[in-house]
Amino acid sequence: MKNYVDGNLEAMATIPFSLTSPEFIENPYPFYDKLRSISPIYWGNSVKYPGWYVTGYKEAVAILKDTRFENRIPLPQTSKKYEHLKNLQNDMLLFKNKVDHKRLRTLVSKLFAPNVVESYRPNIEETVNELLNEVQNEKRMDLVSDFAFPFASLIIAKILGVPVEERHQFKEWTVDLIQTIDFTRTRRSLADGNDTIRILIDYFRELIEKRKLNPQNDLISLLMKEEQQGDKLSNEELLATCILLVIAGHETTVNLITNSILSLLTHPEQLVELKESPLLIEKAVEEFLRYESPTQMTARIASEDIEINGMTIKKGEQVYILLGAANRDPKKFNNANVLDITRNPNPHIAFGYGIHFCLGSSLARLEAQIAIQTLLQRLHNLQMATPDLQWRKLTGFRALKELPITFN
Ligand code: HEM
């Protein structure tokens, strides 16, 4: 028997849920509560995903800020099959550690600072209004495919500098991408994501070459120029950064907007409150991030034996940090399972914590605030068109397949 659990025999049990079971996908929160009540760090002997499951807030923060827990590429290192995807991921900020991470993060972070992001406001407002113009008279839409998805895709495309005439095609490519960072994906979904990555690599290579010859005021040109103490992004790092921004910044934003509107529709009194007090929007978005966290889980691997909560996590063991569970830990949040758009303070970790804290958090916040507020201002009598909702089987993410709504 391994000696990773000191005195906590219960924690040796088989994990009492499957990450892919229909009950868990539909509503993971009772499972999180159960797990946390047994132990905030729990050894799950799941055949498919053995590892430590972290549901406690304090424990999640402790692990995320400890750089001995590393963020590694979620691909079998021996597999030759996804070679180019692995090579690309090698150059991604998300999968770098320690000094290598610091170097890359320094080269890109200035371009995501709140003052830079604020300059995107007019562009974001225009995009929201254009999309709403298209559906306003229809009196119904699927919030995911008619609004949130094209919105998030258009914004990241505009910011990166994808030309107008190529943005529709770009949106189509983004559909399968999220699979490439879902570490529990199936072979088929990985293959789909892999094919799209190949197309996107070629596309961005060409765009980068064009911007080298003719720089514009877009993120690709700015990233190319960015220099810190004589150091610059290499061509491959620039390419990997562009693709990471599309992967990390797209689906998550779609889900934040969709989950926020769902939370309001299921709490009509808070919808009324937000309509009457639009200044609450910033607090409300923080609460949507906490209550239905778009990224429910991230993972780390212990680079050495590490003591935590009296247990030893052994070198090489996998740790699953359930952000969606930490954000509902009653030890940290009063009435943790209750939505409260006035909650203050709200130290959720929906954007992660520590060195990998979301680079695009200011952008995501601004996008969500503008999108939700404009939606509430322009579409009246918002209702769910059906109570039957389906969540996507996308492990680690809280993503509705569709959200049909009606309005006047
Ligand atoms: C990292 C969530 C939007 C770019 C992360 C992490 C989380 C997260 C949890 C940390 C992952 C880890 O520690 O393993 C979210 C959520 C978003 C969002 C919930 C929207 C609601 C965006 C946007 C962008 C972006 C809009 C950029 C356009 C990134 C990047 C990283 C990251 C580049 C890696 C940072 C690093 O490794 O240093 N995000 N994200 N994200 N996010 Fe976001």
Residues whose N, C-alpha, C, O or C-beta is under 5 A from the ligand:
A	BS01	HEM	L93 L94 L245 A248 G249 T252 T253 L256 P294 T295 T298 A350 F351 G352 I355 H356 F357 C358 L359 G360 L363 A364
